[in-house]
Amino acid sequence: MLYLDHVIWTGQDIAGISAKYGADFAVKSVKGGEHEDWGTFNYLTFFSNSCYMEWLGVRDAEKAEQLDHPLIQHLMYTLKNKQNGPFQFALRTDRIDDYISHFTAKDIPFRGPFHGHRTQPNGNTLSWKMLFPTYDFTKGETLPFLIEWDQPESERVEVSLINNQAVTNLHFGGITRERFQEIYNLTPRKVLNPKVLRNVKVTFHEEQHLSIDIA
């Protein structure tokens, strides 16, 4: 079963937006670090149910514009169209290779895996792989991508940075529960589970919109 790994937000002033969100919801955010290869950087808000918010900003627009990377292309499109807020999310797995086989067998278009890394403020480097079912963000579509980390959570997240609050519900639009089940290889029994994901409940709706509840 999959976990919600993180929800990605963007805007023109990532530091300011994350700080305002923290004040509004009594959570703390910290600087995550730099994605040197992508020309981006982030702030992070960690929650108690093993997921986090990523506030993703652009440091080098020229570099980011040239990348053939689904997430960065989606990010740049979102910023150009001034669509501030949550726009994408990631599902955590430890078997990306199995998903490549699943997508291939079911003729589900995909891109990847893409490799990523981020240098933390303390100088440590985190690394991961990402796999993207194909979607058209220019039409308002979003499909979450799969992420597999090279380090365990205990090495990636400092306990003192985790907020007491949890993401309780993720509202996801533009896809049916059945289609979600097919793409992400979830059995009917698992999809009937109110949470769908192991750590977060997912509510499906018709509008192409993404939001979360925290408590």
Buried (B, 14 or more C-beta within 10 A) or exposed (E): EBBBBBBBBBBEEBBEBBBEBBEEEEBBBBBBBBBBBBBBBBBBBBBEBBBBBBBBBBEBEEBBEEBEBBBBBBBBEBBEEEBBEBBBBBBBBEEBEEBBEBBEEEEBEBBBBBEBBBBBEEEEEBEBBBBBBEBEBEEEBBBBBBBBBBEEEEEBBEEEEBBEBBBBBBBBBBBEBEEBBBBBBBEEEBBEBEBBBBBBBBBBEEEEBBBBEBE
